[in-house]
Amino acid sequence: MAMRSRYAPLTLVALAFAVRLGLADVDLVTVPSREGTQLTIYNSEDITMVREHRLLTVKPGINRIQFTWANTLIDPTSIDFRILDHQEQVDLIDTTFPAGRNDALQWNIQSRMAGKIPVEIRYFTSGITWSASYEGIANPQETKLSLTGYVRVENRSGELYDNAQTRLVVGTINLVEKIADLAQRPAPEAKYAEAEDEVRERMRRNLSERAEEFDRLARDSGLHKGLAVDKAKDVQKQGLSEYFLFTIEGREEIKDREPKRLVAMQAVDVPLECLYKLTDRAGGEQFTKYYRFRNVKLLDENGKEKELSAMANLGVSPLPDGTVRLFSRYDNQDLAYVGATQTKYVPIGDRVEVNVGVDGDVTMARRLKDQRIANVVARQYERRLDDQFIQHFDLLDFDETLTYEEEITSGKSTEIKIEVERHFDANVVIWSEATPPADWDSSEPGAYVDLHQVPGRVERVDQNHVKYFLDLSPGEKQTVTYEVTYKRRKIGPELNVERIRRPL
């Protein structure tokens, strides 16, 4: 089968692509080592797009390039061979099998020049995955954090990729072809490696188009170097997907079955907050210390954004999901492990919190100062017992008001932030401003919590929880007083079910 084109995708199922391109047998044309390789890894589909750039030396006439492969997970039907320059002088004529061989293919190139031509070889493989992790070291004052982000690439594809740029796709991609396929048969649950040939071809085409769009967005926004992100939304009617592309700065050798840890980010002087939380969900008696930092761009002393590379900054892109481990540095430079957390990807502007553990230097004493009942509504009736009438009551409604006093003491040598969360066993109505809310005098059942005299910020978490926030100076003691009124309605069954009435 002959064809003349600048590039030719091969879709024959029986066609096998040469995996070990660097070890390829070459007829008449010397194939040099890769000029560069780009790996775009889609974890959710177990599929990686590989792009290889090479400089081929050609001579006038027919140039035959032969490749062989073995023991790899590269899909032999997915090859795409492209001539990138001198297209007016060089043509790909056809792709054939060498006579008597089923483990090789041969490209036949017609050239009207002698020299070197750049080509791109693109294909898909399975067996390459990645995972992210972060390590942070806090300074002795616990005000700054040095944060390093790592990506561990696991290559089990059977091929070695040298001089490789690594790109990571974060998020689950709802491929349009998969969704359209639902109308005709059940959705394919298998990953790319186990999918049928027809599904593979559709996935390849879809991912190739997305890769082109990624490249265009990266170039347009100047994000083609360093830790960069392109956010793409598929607006086609068949489905929606939202995902992110991260490009790791630099090039590395990705060997088969030798995991590689790549540095994706190195940010210093990241503002660090120490937060002390107390919640009824954890008993409500002890404060737990948290380290918190945000995924925002770093600022200088004047509050302006620092001129940093994407690799040395935050807030350039969401952070991929992974494990965050934090350490604290003592004055003598020793390190102490303080805690870790597993986090989903962190959007720009969002925060990461790591539990450091219970801290006894911040204490609380809680006291119930008052309790009173008001607005009692009862139904009175008499019931005959033998020859006497006994007076009974059905208790219907009442209001119970509790007054709490919470004394919080800081034993820290620096200013700290406090967060207290309280649980109330009814639907919460909160008074947090100078004037009460519109429904404060309602007779509807619920917990009416009066926090308007709390000196810090107050918020309603959900229908049963409320938080208040305080800033405490070194050694400071603050007392918070608040009331909660439970409006109980229809609290018990009616006893006078027979409607007995004593005649007058």
Secondary structure, DSSP 8 states (H G I E B T S, - for coil): ----BSEEE---TT----S-GGG---BBS-----SEEEEEEEGGGTEEEEEEEEEEEE-SEEEEEEEE--S--B-TT--EEEE-S-TTTEEEEEEE--TT-SSEEEEEEEESS-EEEEEEEEEEES-EEEEEEEEEEE-TTSSEEEEEEEEEEEE-SS--EEEEEEEEEES----HHHHHHTTTS----S-GGGS-HHHHHHHHHHHHHHHHHHHHHHHHTT-SSSSEEEEEE---TT---EEEEEE-SS-EEE-TT--EEEEEEEEEEEE-EEEEEEEGGGTSSS-EEEEEEESS--B-TTS-B----GGG-SSSS-B-SEEEEEEEE-TTS-EEEEEEEEE--B-TT-EEEEEEEE-TTEEEEEEEEEEEEEEEEEEEEEEEETTEEEEEEEEEEEEEEEEEEEEEEE--SS-EEEEEEEE-SS-EEEE-SSS--TTTT--SSEEEEE-TT-SS-EEEEETTEEEEEEEE-TT-EEEEEEEEEEEEES-S--S-TT------
